[in-house]
Amino acid sequence: MRHSTVSVQNVPGCSVPILVPNTVKDFKGFMEFYISYNNYDIATYGCDTTALVVGQMEHFFILNGDHREAFNKIVEHTTGTCKLKACIQYFLEHAEQVSKYSELPNKLFGGFHAAKEGRVR
């Protein structure tokens, strides 16, 4: 686990802003990706969020709520190069929790509709 992104928190009575890191877990494979949990920017996002970040921050698939445990289980129980595809499938299966700030996987794996219909390969 590494800490790579930060949020700025202003604490009442303190004149210096505090930097608070998001929790980030990296995965290597077919395409590099990582899971980023953010429970610090609730004023912006409206709740805590879990982002599936693909490539060098090329794509952000954001779910409202804490999905770290589910993503970790998916990665642990998926073999080979299918880890990212399985995480995308989980994202699609939780469409009711997709953040309004999220991208949809239109460019990955044949498009959003193909992925949602289970045609992800």
LUMVO-743228 format. One record per atom (N, C-alpha, C): residue number from 1; residue in three letters; atom name; x, y, z. Coordinates in steps of 0.02 Angstrom, whole numbers. Layout:
residues N
    i   aa  at       x       y       z
  NUM  Ala  CA       X       Y       Z
...
END
This chain:
residues 121
    i   aa  at       x       y       z
    1  Met   N      43     -58       0
    1  Met  CA       0       0       0
    1  Met   C      45      61       0
    2  Arg   N      27     110     -40
    2  Arg  CA      65     172     -40
    2  Arg   C      17     231     -34
    3  His   N      43     286     -14
    3  His  CA       3     347     -10
    3  His   C      31     395     -61
    4  Ser   N     -12     414    -110
    4  Ser  CA      14     455    -164
    4  Ser   C     -26     517    -178
    5  Thr   N     -88     518    -160
    5  Thr  CA    -128     578    -173
    5  Thr   C    -150     606    -106
    6  Val   N    -161     670    -104
    6  Val  CA    -177     702     -40
    6  Val   C    -236     749     -48
    7  Ser   N    -269     761       8
    7  Ser  CA    -321     811      12
    7  Ser   C    -299     862      64
    8  Val   N    -322     923      57
    8  Val  CA    -306     975     106
    8  Val   C    -365     983     153
    9  Gln   N    -352     979     217
    9  Gln  CA    -403     987     268
    9  Gln   C    -388    1051     307
   10  Asn   N    -438    1092     317
   10  Asn  CA    -431    1151     359
   10  Asn   C    -463    1135     427
   11  Val   N    -423    1139     478
   11  Val  CA    -445    1124     545
   11  Val   C    -462    1189     581
   12  Pro   N    -522    1194     609
   12  Pro  CA    -540    1255     645
   12  Pro   C    -489    1271     700
   13  Gly   N    -470    1333     704
   13  Gly  CA    -422    1354     754
   13  Gly   C    -349    1343     734
   14  Cys   N    -337    1314     676
   14  Cys  CA    -269    1301     653
   14  Cys   C    -259    1340     588
   15  Ser   N    -205    1378     584
   15  Ser  CA    -194    1420     526
   15  Ser   C    -157    1383     470
   16  Val   N    -134    1322     482
   16  Val  CA     -97    1284     432
   16  Val   C    -140    1226     407
   17  Pro   N    -152    1222     341
   17  Pro  CA    -191    1166     315
   17  Pro   C    -153    1100     325
   18  Ile   N    -189    1047     335
   18  Ile  CA    -160     981     346
   18  Ile   C    -169     940     283
   19  Leu   N    -116     907     260
   19  Leu  CA    -121     863     202
   19  Leu   C    -137     793     225
   20  Val   N    -190     763     197
   20  Val  CA    -213     697     217
   20  Val   C    -210     651     155
   21  Pro   N    -171     596     158
   21  Pro  CA    -165     553      99
   21  Pro   C    -225     508      90
   22  Asn   N    -242     495      26
   22  Asn  CA    -291     443       9
   22  Asn   C    -255     376      15
   23  Thr   N    -292     323      26
   23  Thr  CA    -263     256      28
   23  Thr   C    -263     229     -43
   24  Val   N    -205     207     -67
   24  Val  CA    -198     183    -136
   24  Val   C    -166     114    -135
   25  Lys   N    -193      68    -175
   25  Lys  CA    -163       2    -183
   25  Lys   C    -153     -11    -257
   26  Asp   N     -91     -27    -276
   26  Asp  CA     -72     -39    -346
   26  Asp   C     -80    -111    -367
   27  Phe   N     -97    -121    -432
   27  Phe  CA     -99    -188    -461
   27  Phe   C     -66    -184    -529
   28  Lys   N     -26    -234    -545
   28  Lys  CA       7    -238    -610
   28  Lys   C     -26    -295    -650
   29  Gly   N     -20    -293    -715
   29  Gly  CA     -48    -346    -756
   29  Gly   C     -59    -323    -827
   30  Phe   N    -115    -343    -857
   30  Phe  CA    -132    -325    -925
   30  Phe   C    -124    -250    -936
   31  Met   N    -154    -212    -893
   31  Met  CA    -146    -139    -891
   31  Met   C    -135    -123    -817
   32  Glu   N     -91     -76    -804
   32  Glu  CA     -82     -56    -735
   32  Glu   C    -143     -18    -711
   33  Phe   N    -161     -31    -648
   33  Phe  CA    -217       5    -619
   33  Phe   C    -208       6    -544
   34  Tyr   N    -245      49    -511
   34  Tyr  CA    -244      50    -439
   34  Tyr   C    -312      70    -412
   35  Ile   N    -322      54    -349
   35  Ile  CA    -384      71    -314
   35  Ile   C    -367     127    -266
   36  Ser   N    -406     181    -268
   36  Ser  CA    -395     238    -225
   36  Ser   C    -458     251    -184
   37  Tyr   N    -451     248    -119
   37  Tyr  CA    -507     262     -73
   37  Tyr   C    -500     332     -46
   38  Asn   N    -554     371     -49
   38  Asn  CA    -552     441     -27
   38  Asn   C    -610     454      20
   39  Asn   N    -595     462      83
   39  Asn  CA    -647     481     131
   39  Asn   C    -633     551     159
   40  Tyr   N    -595     590     121
   40  Tyr  CA    -577     657     144
   40  Tyr   C    -612     712     106
   41  Asp   N    -631     700      44
   41  Asp  CA    -661     752       2
   41  Asp   C    -737     745      -2
   42  Ile   N    -768     732      55
   42  Ile  CA    -841     722      57
   42  Ile   C    -878     785      37
   43  Ala   N    -850     843      52
   43  Ala  CA    -882     906      32
   43  Ala   C    -886     912     -45
   44  Thr   N    -838     883     -80
   44  Thr  CA    -838     884    -153
   44  Thr   C    -880     829    -183
   45  Tyr   N    -870     767    -159
   45  Tyr  CA    -902     709    -189
   45  Tyr   C    -969     691    -157
   46  Gly   N    -983     716     -97
   46  Gly  CA   -1046     702     -64
   46  Gly   C   -1043     642     -18
   47  Cys   N    -991     601     -23
   47  Cys  CA    -982     542      19
   47  Cys   C    -911     516       7
   48  Asp   N    -892     463      43
   48  Asp  CA    -828     433      28
   48  Asp   C    -833     398     -39
   49  Thr   N    -777     390     -74
   49  Thr  CA    -777     361    -141
   49  Thr   C    -719     312    -148
   50  Thr   N    -728     265    -194
   50  Thr  CA    -675     218    -212
   50  Thr   C    -667     223    -287
   51  Ala   N    -606     238    -309
   51  Ala  CA    -593     246    -381
   51  Ala   C    -550     189    -406
   52  Leu   N    -569     162    -463
   52  Leu  CA    -528     116    -501
   52  Leu   C    -493     160    -553
   53  Val   N    -428     168    -545
   53  Val  CA    -389     214    -587
   53  Val   C    -347     172    -634
   54  Val   N    -356     182    -699
   54  Val  CA    -323     141    -750
   54  Val   C    -268     180    -784
   55  Gly   N    -211     146    -796
   55  Gly  CA    -155     177    -830
   55  Gly   C    -123     230    -787
   56  Gln   N     -93     277    -819
   56  Gln  CA     -61     333    -784
   56  Gln   C    -113     388    -772
   57  Met   N    -164     370    -733
   57  Met  CA    -221     414    -717
   57  Met   C    -258     434    -781
   58  Glu   N    -263     386    -828
   58  Glu  CA    -297     398    -892
   58  Glu   C    -373     392    -885
   59  His   N    -395     346    -842
   59  His  CA    -467     334    -833
   59  His   C    -483     329    -759
   60  Phe   N    -538     360    -739
   60  Phe  CA    -561     359    -669
   60  Phe   C    -632     332    -668
   61  Phe   N    -640     273    -638
   61  Phe  CA    -706     242    -630
   61  Phe   C    -721     246    -555
   62  Ile   N    -766     289    -536
   62  Ile  CA    -777     307    -466
   62  Ile   C    -844     281    -441
   63  Leu   N    -842     244    -386
   63  Leu  CA    -902     221    -353
   63  Leu   C    -910     257    -287
   64  Asn   N    -971     275    -270
   64  Asn  CA    -985     304    -205
   64  Asn   C    -980     248    -153
   65  Gly   N    -949     263     -96
   65  Gly  CA    -942     215     -43
   65  Gly   C    -874     182     -41
   66  Asp   N    -865     137       7
   66  Asp  CA    -802     102      17
   66  Asp   C    -806      33     -15
   67  His   N    -770      24     -70
   67  His  CA    -771     -40    -107
   67  His   C    -703     -73    -106
   68  Arg   N    -658     -52     -62
   68  Arg  CA    -590     -80     -60
   68  Arg   C    -590    -155     -49
   69  Glu   N    -628    -178      -1
   69  Glu  CA    -628    -249      15
   69  Glu   C    -651    -291     -45
   70  Ala   N    -703    -268     -78
   70  Ala  CA    -728    -305    -136
   70  Ala   C    -676    -306    -192
   71  Phe   N    -646    -249    -208
   71  Phe  CA    -595    -247    -260
   71  Phe   C    -535    -292    -241
   72  Asn   N    -514    -290    -179
   72  Asn  CA    -458    -331    -157
   72  Asn   C    -474    -405    -165
   73  Lys   N    -534    -426    -147
   73  Lys  CA    -554    -496    -155
   73  Lys   C    -555    -516    -229
   74  Ile   N    -580    -472    -271
   74  Ile  CA    -581    -486    -343
   74  Ile   C    -511    -498    -369
   75  Val   N    -465    -454    -351
   75  Val  CA    -396    -460    -376
   75  Val   C    -363    -523    -348
   76  Glu   N    -374    -538    -284
   76  Glu  CA    -344    -597    -253
   76  Glu   C    -369    -662    -285
   77  His   N    -432    -663    -307
   77  His  CA    -462    -725    -332
   77  His   C    -466    -728    -408
   78  Thr   N    -435    -681    -442
   78  Thr  CA    -435    -681    -515
   78  Thr   C    -364    -694    -539
   79  Thr   N    -357    -737    -588
   79  Thr  CA    -291    -755    -612
   79  Thr   C    -273    -720    -676
   80  Gly   N    -209    -719    -690
   80  Gly  CA    -184    -694    -753
   80  Gly   C    -199    -621    -766
   81  Thr   N    -216    -607    -828
   81  Thr  CA    -225    -538    -851
   81  Thr   C    -297    -514    -844
   82  Cys   N    -339    -551    -811
   82  Cys  CA    -410    -534    -807
   82  Cys   C    -428    -491    -746
   83  Lys   N    -380    -471    -706
   83  Lys  CA    -394    -434    -645
   83  Lys   C    -430    -368    -659
   84  Leu   N    -405    -329    -706
   84  Leu  CA    -437    -265    -722
   84  Leu   C    -506    -277    -751
   85  Lys   N    -514    -326    -795
   85  Lys  CA    -580    -340    -824
   85  Lys   C    -630    -359    -770
   86  Ala   N    -608    -398    -721
   86  Ala  CA    -652    -417    -666
   86  Ala   C    -672    -356    -624
   87  Cys   N    -625    -310    -614
   87  Cys  CA    -640    -249    -577
   87  Cys   C    -689    -205    -615
   88  Ile   N    -680    -200    -681
   88  Ile  CA    -727    -162    -723
   88  Ile   C    -796    -194    -719
   89  Gln   N    -799    -260    -720
   89  Gln  CA    -864    -294    -715
   89  Gln   C    -897    -278    -649
   90  Tyr   N    -859    -277    -595
   90  Tyr  CA    -886    -259    -529
   90  Tyr   C    -914    -188    -531
   91  Phe   N    -876    -142    -561
   91  Phe  CA    -897     -72    -568
   91  Phe   C    -965     -70    -604
   92  Leu   N    -971    -107    -659
   92  Leu  CA   -1033    -107    -697
   92  Leu   C   -1091    -137    -659
   93  Glu   N   -1077    -188    -619
   93  Glu  CA   -1129    -220    -579
   93  Glu   C   -1154    -176    -522
   94  His   N   -1118    -122    -508
   94  His  CA   -1138     -75    -455
   94  His   C   -1154      -7    -485
   95  Ala   N   -1190      -8    -541
   95  Ala  CA   -1207      53    -578
   95  Ala   C   -1245     103    -535
   96  Glu   N   -1284      79    -488
   96  Glu  CA   -1323     124    -445
   96  Glu   C   -1278     164    -398
   97  Gln   N   -1216     144    -392
   97  Gln  CA   -1169     179    -347
   97  Gln   C   -1116     219    -385
   98  Val   N   -1122     224    -451
   98  Val  CA   -1073     261    -490
   98  Val   C   -1079     335    -474
   99  Ser   N   -1022     365    -459
   99  Ser  CA   -1020     436    -443
   99  Ser   C   -1035     478    -505
  100  Lys   N   -1066     535    -495
  100  Lys  CA   -1079     580    -552
  100  Lys   C   -1014     607    -580
  101  Tyr   N    -958     600    -545
  101  Tyr  CA    -893     623    -568
  101  Tyr   C    -855     569    -606
  102  Ser   N    -883     510    -611
  102  Ser  CA    -849     453    -642
  102  Ser   C    -853     453    -717
  103  Glu   N    -802     423    -748
  103  Glu  CA    -806     406    -818
  103  Glu   C    -844     340    -824
  104  Leu   N    -868     324    -883
  104  Leu  CA    -894     258    -898
  104  Leu   C    -843     223    -943
  105  Pro   N    -838     157    -939
  105  Pro  CA    -786     122    -977
  105  Pro   C    -802     116   -1051
  106  Asn   N    -814     172   -1085
  106  Asn  CA    -833     172   -1156
  106  Asn   C    -776     148   -1201
  107  Lys   N    -714     164   -1184
  107  Lys  CA    -658     149   -1228
  107  Lys   C    -624      83   -1212
  108  Leu   N    -638      55   -1153
  108  Leu  CA    -606      -7   -1133
  108  Leu   C    -651     -66   -1149
  109  Phe   N    -622    -120   -1173
  109  Phe  CA    -657    -184   -1181
  109  Phe   C    -719    -180   -1225
  110  Gly   N    -717    -140   -1278
  110  Gly  CA    -773    -139   -1325
  110  Gly   C    -830     -94   -1306
  111  Gly   N    -822     -53   -1256
  111  Gly  CA    -874      -5   -1239
  111  Gly   C    -916     -23   -1179
  112  Phe   N    -950      26   -1153
  112  Phe  CA    -990      19   -1093
  112  Phe   C   -1045     -34   -1100
  113  His   N   -1082     -32   -1156
  113  His  CA   -1137     -78   -1164
  113  His   C   -1113    -150   -1171
  114  Ala   N   -1059    -160   -1207
  114  Ala  CA   -1031    -228   -1214
  114  Ala   C   -1010    -254   -1146
  115  Ala   N    -978    -212   -1106
  115  Ala  CA    -955    -233   -1040
  115  Ala   C   -1014    -247    -995
  116  Lys   N   -1064    -204    -997
  116  Lys  CA   -1123    -212    -952
  116  Lys   C   -1161    -275    -970
  117  Glu   N   -1162    -294   -1033
  117  Glu  CA   -1198    -354   -1055
  117  Glu   C   -1157    -418   -1044
  118  Gly   N   -1097    -411   -1014
  118  Gly  CA   -1056    -470   -1000
  118  Gly   C   -1013    -493   -1058
  119  Arg   N   -1005    -450   -1109
  119  Arg  CA    -964    -469   -1166
  119  Arg   C    -892    -447   -1158
  120  Val   N    -872    -432   -1097
  120  Val  CA    -802    -414   -1083
  120  Val   C    -760    -476   -1090
  121  Arg   N    -705    -472   -1128
  121  Arg  CA    -661    -530   -1138
  121  Arg   C    -592    -517   -1114
END
